[in-house]
């Protein structure tokens, strides 16, 4: 599920993200579950026309692919609660920023793909509605992630090319902000 891994349980002592941020992130889990369940149920209806069935299944495949592509970024976005012995909030902010930025790139690309499915299914009202529902979910998820960005831009976080090890996986965080964006010189 999109953003369904560990978002249901967040501690009240999150350091970088506020409780309101965590609530918005958690709301994505419920939206994801609702959308996926609805589309799966629709795909199993025996009374669907072949065209509607094909379009609904395409939408479901697209959502499943999005979930697969976002899996590692989901983990990084929800990692703050697991970093109890890590005292560098700027590093955590850098990891979160990296994950949010990359998740947004995936979502924006996949939204275009869902738009194509919606266009292809426009003559089939049931499946067109499901494609629109999936697109609205993607838009809502993008909105939630973008709402986190101001908090993640408060400091530079990790420096250029610094690495952060999280549960034995090494992540290299790109420099942010890019040279010249805020008059900074590397």
JOWOJO-V572080 format. One line per field, one symbol per residue. ss: DSSP state (H for helix, E for strand, - for the rest). phi: phi as a letter, one per 40 degrees, with the letter a starting at -180 (. if undefined). burial: + if it has 24 or more other ideal C-beta (glycine too) atoms within 12 Angstrom, else -. A space follows every 10 residues. Layout:
ss=???
phi=???
burial=???
This chain:
ss=---------- --------HH HHHHHHHHHH HHHHHHHHHH HHH------H HHHHHHHHHH HHHHHHHHHH HHHHHHH-HH HH------HH HHHHHHHHHH HHHHHHHHHH HHHHHHHHHH ----HHHHHH HHHHHHHHHH HHHHHHHHHH HH-------- --EEEE--EE EE-------- ------
phi=.cfbcbccbb cccdcccccc ccccccccdc dccccccccc cccccccccc ccdccccccc cccccddccc dccdcccccd ccccbbcccc ccdccccdcc dccccccccc cccccccccc bdcbdccccc cccccccccc ccccccccdd ccccbcgccd gcbbcbfgbc bbcccacddg cbgcbc
burial=+++++++--+ ---++++--- ++-+++++++ ++--++-++- -++------- -++-++++++ ++++-++--+ +-++++++++ +-+-----++ ++++++++++ ++++-++--+ +-+++-++-- +--+-+++-+ +++++-++++ ++-++-+++- ++---+++-- ---+-+---- +-++-+---- ------
